[in-house]
């Protein structure tokens, strides 16, 4: 019997004859196309496509995927065009073959940029038809099984790529069997010595443990028979790559890992799973905190099972309990979708939806990412962390990676909710937005209209979606703010020349843009707002001829201060205190509403506002002309930090009195430090929040009235 006949026999268990014949036809077509081509091993090339189809047949994949497996190298290796395949086998099969061919051209070289670019292509292929990646994974598995014939360098590259990219994707799609084989093969080619050493140690240990394993299996079987429960018990093998990773990353010894005896019990129905759980708990004592119910709450990749760890026979026994259907889905993941398609299996629908959601999420991140490197950084987080399961207030379950925070939760619900998030309740109590969540918590997000993401969130969020959404928002916010600030500064400089921006016609604006080598006027305004160009020089170009050549100095000078000679004529610019990313208050002098203030432009980051008596400002009059004169808006309600230095006599409870005085004046204390102390006097540093100079005066008056206070002053560094 030829190999294709053997495959046809295997397919007859789940496909009808016309479909099997289509797969045969694809085989003969590929055999003819690859005529005369050989593999490195010396076998005819057709053995490879046939083996790939065999791997997909083990997963019971549909006939179109099997045909694509037969033909997946035809376009690339034999020069037959996609159109010819469309004519012969229809568009769906030709599209699959084309998708797999494009992925085959991808080489995830160590150059991060190229790797990231190629990952984007893979994402697009998965979004069009997830079967493309399934055929590619089967192709990769067969190549890994026959990798021994390759050169050392090629083996290393392909093994690294398998462990970094393909195995995690297989895991994310729930394909456990394929994932573990890819991992073990990748590990054995990347670290042949370590692999052989661990393999020998496992063999040796398994021999000495056989009696205990048989005894535990016997007792479990006995218990199931006694209660009349259906179930087959299989021992679970520990995989070499997972043993190595536990030793390396979890710092466990080999014997610690291997002293756990693992079994899987496969039964008929979900009800049986829970009844068997009760039976095994009556046989051996369960270890507290080690029971996980992935049937009620499946993992993100659709995996379902009951996990429990028992203590018996002086050893730990790990047991997984699941149905036949769950077993098939655990091993083949999304590939199981095609087998159960006609049965309307609800489990598979959920699994399919999860995968669709994941691929959709990848597409969103791809659109938001600035470049391909940022994209792959986001994706690697999602390929495949430990999950936690948390609830929305309405009881919906959300899976998040371990370490996720309420901000990640907010973005997982919707980007707009993440962007507008201001606070959260965890189990009905107000919680911190940066606190990692735990499984089982109920999380409620509090939003406010007009709220926006805080750049500090990037330091603690863990999901790719949250990270890419925050960066995307901040990038556009910075663009909008730099435009607004640039426009304000340019108008102010133009006023010094007795011009208004509206008087400058389009043609002149365009000439100035060309002179400054920017694409459009908005880019020019953004550059001014970011402190990369001087408003005064651009204003002078707009009111005179931009090609005059006298404007030599176009960048901030070495102090990072932009020259605004027109400041004296142009009047003051008003600030409200809520300008956002490009207007910041200097931490050295901590200006507050009512203080005379000036703006200093810093290249690339906008304007920093200083008190005009700040020591960090230049002394000479010539340099002072480089500052932007500012005035405060009248209706500011925001709070600002101010540092106060309080000298007081040491008495019991005096710090509490000072704190109380600040509260009485409606001030908020941010920080309180006792700096110097001797037997009689203390110096206290206070950072308080006030909304202006009048408020500050009220706070200082209250503190001064405390009897023990001998002196109070505002600190300006």
N, C-alpha and C positions, 0 to 999 in steps of 0.2 A: 504494500500500500504506500503510495507516494505521500510526502509530507503534507501536501495540500488536502489529500483525502483524509488524513488524520485530523487536520484542522476542521474540515467539513463535518466529520463525525462529532467533534466536540461542539460545533455550532448547532448541530441538529437538536441539542438538548434545550435550546431556547429560541432558535430562529426558524422561520418556515423555508421550504425548499427554494422558492424564487429568489429569496434574499441570499441564501447560501450560494446560489448559482451566480449572483452578481459579484459576490466576494471572490468566487473561483475565477470569473472573467477578469477581475482586476489583477488576480495573481498571474494569469497567463500573459496579460498585457505587460505587466512589470517584468516578467521573466524574459520576454522578447526584448524589451527596452534595455535591460541590463546585460543582454547577451555578451559574453566575453569579458565582463568585468569581474574582478576578483577582490576579496577582502584581504586584509593583512595576514589573516590566518591561513590563506591559501584556499579557502572555500569559495564557491560561486557566490556572487554578490546577493542573489535572490534569497539566500538563507537568512539575511538580516531582516528584510521587510516581512518575511514569513514569521520569523521569531517575534517581531514587534506585534504583528497581528495576533500571534498566540498569546502574548501577555494581555492584550486587550480582550481576547476571548475568555481568558481566565476570569476577567472582571465582568464578563457578560455584557460587553459594550455593543451598541447597535451596528448594523451592517455598513452604514456610511463611514463610521470611524474605522472599521476593519478594512474597507476598500481604500481609505486614505492612508492607512498604515502600509498596505501593499504598495501604494504608488508614491509614498512620501519623498522618495529621492529621485523620482523620474524627471521632474522639471529641472532640477539642479544638475543632475549627473548625465542626462542623456540628450538634453537640448530639445525635448518635446515641449511645445508651448502649452500654457494653461488652457488656451482655446480648444486644443485637440482633446484634452481631458474632459472639458465641458461637453463637447460633442459626444464623446464615448460614454461618459458616466454621469452627466448632469452637473449643473452648477454647484449644488451643495458640496459634492465630493471634490470638485476642482478647487473650490474656495478653501476647503480644509487642507488640501495638498499644498496650495499656494501659501496658506498661513504657516504650515509646518516648515515649508522650504525657507520662508523668510526667517523663522526662528532658528533654523539650522545654520543659516549664514551668520547668526549672532555668535560672536565669541566674547565671553565675559573676561576680557583680558584684565591684567592687574591694574591697568590705567583706569582710575576711578571714573573719569569723565565718559570714556567709551562704554564702560560697564553700565553706567547710569542711563546713557542714551539708549542702549540696547534693552534695558529693563522697561523703558517706556514703550518700545516697540512690542515687547511681550505683553504688556498690559493691554495695548490696543487689540492685539490678536485675541486675548482672553475675552475682552469685552464683546468682540464680534461673535465668537463662538467658543465656549469653554472647552469644546472637544479638541480644539487645536492643541491646547496645553496637555490634554490627556494623551494624545498620540505622541507628542514631544516627550512626555515623561516616560512612556513605554520605550520609545526610541533610545532615550538616555539610559534606561535600565539595561537594555540589551547591549549597548555600547560599553557600559560599566562591567557587565558580565564577561565581555571579551576584551577588556582593556589591556590585558597582559601582553598583547602583540604590539603595543605602541612603544614609542621611545620614552625614556625616563621623563624628559621635560613635558611631553604631551600628557603622559599619565598624571603628573603632578598638577598640571593646569586643569585638566578635565575633572580630576578628583576634587580640587579646591572649589571649582565652579559648582560641582554637584552638591557639596556640603553647604556652600554659601547661598545658592539660589534655588536649585531644583528640589532638594530634599525639603526645605522649608515650605515651598509651594505645595508639594505633595501633602505635607502635614496640614497646611492651611485648608486644603481641599478634603481633609479627612481620610486620605488614602494611607492608612497606617502600614499595611504590608509593604507597599511600594516604597514608602518613606524609609522604613527601617532597613530594607535591603539596600537602598541607595546610600544610606548613612554607613552601614557596615562595609559596603564595597569601597566607598570613598575613604573611609578610615583605614582600611587595609592597604590601599594604594598610597595613601599619604604618609602613613606611619607603619610600614610593613613589620618592623621589629616589635613595636608596641602591640600591634594586632596579634602577632604570633604568640607573644609572651602571655597576653591576657587569655587568648584562646586555649593555650595549654593549661593555664591555671584553672580555667572554667571546667575543662574536661576532667582534670584530676579531682577537682572538688565534687563534680557531679557524681563521679564513681563512688566516692566515700559517703555521699548523701542519699544514694539511691534507696536505702532501706527506710530512712525517715520519710522520704517522698512517697514511697509505696504505702507506708503505714497511714500517713495523713489522707492520701487518696482513698484508701480502703475505708477509713472511718467516715469520710464525707459521703461515700457511696452508700454505706450502711445506713446513715442517717436519712438520706433521701429515700431509700427503699422503705425504711421503717415508716416514713410519713406518706409514702405513695406519691412522691413528686417526680415528674419527668425531669431529666437533666443529665447531660454528659459532662464529664470533668476532664479538663485537659491541663497539663502542666504548662506554665508559661516560661519561655526561655528568656534569659536576660541577654540583651544585645550588646555586642562588644563596644560599639560607639557610645551607647548610653552608660555602660560601666565606666569607660574611660572618662566621659564628661563628669560623672558623679565624683570620681576620684579627683579630677582636676579642679572642678569649680565648687563642689560642695565639700571638698577636703575629707571625703570618707575613705576609710581603708577598704581594700578589696574584700576582706572577710566581713566587714560591716554590711557591704552591699549584698554579698552572696549568702549571708546567713538568714536572708528573708526567703521563705518558700512561697512561690507564687502559683496560684491556680485560677482557672477560669471555669465557671459553670454556665453552660449554654442550656437554655430551657425553652418552653413553647410560648408562654404569654407573659405580659408585664406583671399580671397578678402572681404568677409562679415565681417571678424574680423576688418579689417582696416576701412571699411565703418561704422561699429558700433562705433568704436573709435571716428570717426568724429562726429557721432550723439550725443554720451554722452558728448563730449566736448562742443557741442553747447547747451546742457541742463544745465550743471554746469561748472564752471571755473576749469580748471586743475591746480594743484599746480606745480609750476616750479621745475624742477629737479627730479620729482617723476615718470616720464614715463620711462618704460623699455620695450624694444622690444626683447622678448626672442623667437619670431618666426624667425626673421632674424638671430639672434645669440642665438641658443639654449644653455641651461645650459649643464654642463659637463655630467650630467646623462640623457641627451636627452629631458629634460622638455622644452615645448614650450608654450608660452602664451603672450598676451599683458597685461602689468600691468600699471594702471594709478590711481592716487589719485585725487579726485575732492573735491571742497569745495562747499557744498550746504546745505540748511536748517540749517545753523549755525553749521554744523558738517562736519567732513572729511568722504568721501566715497571712499573706495578702491574697484576698479573694475578689474577683470581679464576677458579677452575675449579670447576664444579659440574655435577650432572646436571639433566635437564629437570625432574624431580620437585622437586629442591632449589631450582631457579629459581622454580618455581611457589609453593613454600612460602615462599621468601625474599620474594616480592612480595606474597603474599596471607596469609601467616601462618596464624593460627587459622582464617581463612575457608576455607583449602584443606582443612580437616578434612572438610567436607561433600562435596567432590568425591571424596576418596580413601576415604570412609567404607566403601564396599563392597569396596574392594581390600584391606582390612586392612593398610594401609601402616604398618609398624612406626615409621617416622619420625614419622608423624602422631600415632600413639598417644602417643609420647614427648612430642611438642609439646603435645598435648591435656592430658596429665598435668601438664606444667609450668604451663600456664595455670590448670588447676584448683588447683594448689598455690599459685599466686600469689594467685588470688581467695580461696582459703581463708585464706591468710596475711593478706589485707586484712581478712577477717571477724574473725580473731583479734585483730588490732590494734584494730579498731573496738570490740570488747568491752572491751579493756584500757584504751583511752585515757580519760583523765579528761574530756576535752571534745573537740569536733569540731576545734578548732584544733590540738590536740596530734596528733590522728589524721592530719590532712592534712600536718603537718610530717613524720610518720613515712613517709607514703606517697610524698611528693615525692622522698625519697631513693631509693625503689625504682622510681620512674618515670624514668629508666632510666640508671643509671650504667655506666661501663665495667666489664666483669667480669674477675675472676681465677678460675682453676680450681685447686682444691686437692683433695688426696686424703685420705680417712680411712685409718687403718691397714689396713683390709681392702680398700683399692683402689677404694672408691666415690668418684665425682667429685662435688664440691659447687661450684656457681657462687656467687660472692659479689661484691659491688661492689668496685671498686678502692679500696684503702685499708683494707679490712676487716682486723680483728685476730682473734687466737685466740678472744676472747670472742664476736665475731660468729659465728665458726665453731661454737662450742659451742651458741649459741642456735639456729643453723640446723639442728643435729642434733635438739635437743629443748630445750624451755624448762627442764625439770628439770636437764638437763646443764649448761646455762648458769648456772642458779641455784647449782649445787653446785660449780662450777669453782674450782679453787685454783691450778692450774699447767698448763703445756702442754709438749709436746715437739714441736719442729719439725725434721723430718728426723732424728728420734731423739735430738736434743740438747735439753736444757732451754732453753726460750725465754721471752721476756718476753711477758706477756699483752697489752701495749699496742703491741707491734711490728707494723706492717702486714705482712700476708702477701704472698708473691709466687706467681705462677702456678707450678704444678708441685710445690709443697712438699707433704710428707705431714705432717698435723697430728694429734696425739693429745692429747686433753684428759684431765687428771687431776682427778678429783672427790674430795670427802671428805664423809662423812655430816655433816649439821649445818652445812655451809658455807653462806654466803649472799652475795648480790651486794654488791659494794662501791660506794657512791655515786660514788666517783672514776671508775668505769668509764664513766659517762655522758659524761665529757670526751673519750673517745677512740673509743667504738664508732661505727660508721657505718650499720649496717642498722636499718631501722625496727623489725624484730622484736626485736632485742637491746634497743634503746632503750625500746620500750614494755614489754617484759617486766621490765626492771630497775626502771623507774618504778613499774610495777604492784606488784612485790614490795615495794619500799621503802615505798610508800604504805601497804600493809597491815601491814608490819612496824612502821612508825611508829605506826599505829593500835593494834596489839596492845601495843606497848611503852608507849605513853602511858596505855593502860588499866591496865596492870600497875603502872606507877609511881604513877599517880593513886590506885589502890586502896591501895598501900602507904602513901602520904603521908596519905590520909584515915584509915586505920586508926590510924596513929600519933597524929593529932590527936584522934581519938575517944577514944583511950586516956587523953588528958589530961583528958577529961570523965568518965572511968570508964565508958565505953561500948564495946561491941564492934559491929562492922558488922552482925553477924548479929542483933543485938537491934533493929535499925531495920526496922520493918515496911514492906511494899510501898506502903501508902497514904501514909505519911509521905515515903518516897522520891519518890513521884510529885508530892506537893505541893511539895517542894523543887525538883524539875525544872521544874514550872510557874513557880515563883517566879523561877527563873534563866533562864526562856525557852529550855530545851533539850528535845529530844524525849524522850530516855530517860536512865536513870541512867548507862548506859555512856558517853554523850556527856559527861555531867558529870564522870565519872572521867577521861576523855581530856583534857578541858579542864584539870583539875588537873595531870595528868601533863605537859601541854605548857607549863605555867606561865601559862596564861591566867586561871586562877581560884585562889583561896587555899584550901588544904585546911582551914585553921583556921576560916575563915568558913563553908564548907560544913558542917563538923562542927558548928559552933554552931547552924546552921539546922536540922540533923537532930535535935539534942537539945532544941531549943526550938521555938517556933512560927515557921515560915519566913516568915510574913507580918508579922512584928514590925516591920519597917522600920528596924531599927537598923543593919543591915549595909550601910552606904553604900559602903564601899571594897571593890569586888569585883575589882579589877585590880591587877597588880603596880604598885608605885610607880615613880617616875622612875628609880630605880637598877636596876629590873628584879629586885628581890629580893622574894620572896614572904614575907609576914609569917607566921611560924609560932610564935605565942606559946605554943602548947601543947607546943612542943619540949622545954621543961624538964620537963614531966610525962610526955610520951609515950615516953620512952626513945629509944634510938638506932636508926637504920635501918641495916641491914647492906648493904654493897656487895661485889660479887665482882670487879669490874673488867672484866666482860664484858657490861655491861648493854646495849650496842648504841647505837642512834641517839639516844636521849634522855638518856643519862647520859654526859657527856664530861668528860675531865680537862683542867683549865686548863693552857694552854701557858705561862702566866706563871710559875707556881710548880712545875709538874711533880710533883704528889704521887705517892708510891709507897706500897705496903702497909707499914703500921707508922707512917707519919706521922699525927699527929692531923689529921683532915680535917672540913670542913663543906661542905654543899651550898647552892648559890645557884640559885634558880629564875629562868629567863629566859623572858620572854613568847614563846610560840610555838615555843620550841626545847628545853624541858625543863630538866634540872638540870646545872649545871657544878660539878665538885668542885674545891675549892681546899684547899691546906694552910692550917691555921688561923692560921699566922703570915704569910700572904700580904699584901703591902702593898696589894693592890687591894681588900681587904675593908674595910668601914667600921670606924672606930676606936671610936666611942662605944658604951657598953654597950647603950643603947636600940636602936641599929641592929643590934648583934650578935644581939639576940634574934630578928631576922628570918632567921637562918640555920638550916638543918636539920642537926642533929648526926648524924654518921655513924660507923659503926665498920666495920672491914675483916673480911671472912670469914676463917676460919683456913686454908683449904686452897687459897689462890690460887697458881696456877702460871704465870699470864701474865707477860709481860715488860713493863716500863715504862721510858720514857726518863728519864734524869737527866743534868743538865749539871754537869760538874766543871771547876774552874779549877786548873791545875797550873803552879806556878812551878818552873823547873829551870835548872841551869847548862848552858850550851851545850857539847855534846860531840858528836863524830861518832857517829851511830847511836842517839842517846838517844831519839828518837821511836819507833824500832822497839822499844827496850827497854820503853818505857811501854806500847805496844800489846801486847807479849808478856805483860807483867804483868797486863793486863786479861784476856787470854785464859786465863792460868793460873788466874784466879779465876772462870772460867766466865762472864765478861761478854762481851757483843757490842758492838763499836764501831760506832755509826751514823755519826758524823762526827768529824773531827779537824781543828782549825784552829790554826795558829800565829799568835797575835794580835799580840803585841808582841815586839820583839827589840832588844837592844842587843848590844854586843860580848861581854858576859859572860852575860847572862840572857835566857831566853825565857819567854813566858807562853803556855800551850797550853790551848785550850778543847776539852774532850772531851764528846761526847754518847754515853753508854753505855746498854745495855739491862740492867736487873736485875729480879729478881722480888720485891724487898722491901728493907727497911732492913738486915736482917742481911747479905743478899747484897751490898748497897752497901758496908757496913762492910768486908767481906772484900776487895772490889775496891780500896777506898781504901787498905787496909793494904798490899796487894801493891804498889800504885803508890808509896806512901810509902817502901817498902823499896828502891826504885831509888835508887842512890847519888846521882845527879845531881839528884833532886827535893828542892827546899827547902821547898815548901809545897803542900798540896792542900786544896781546900774545895769544898763543894757550892754551886752557884749558884742563888739564888732571886731572881727579878726582882721 
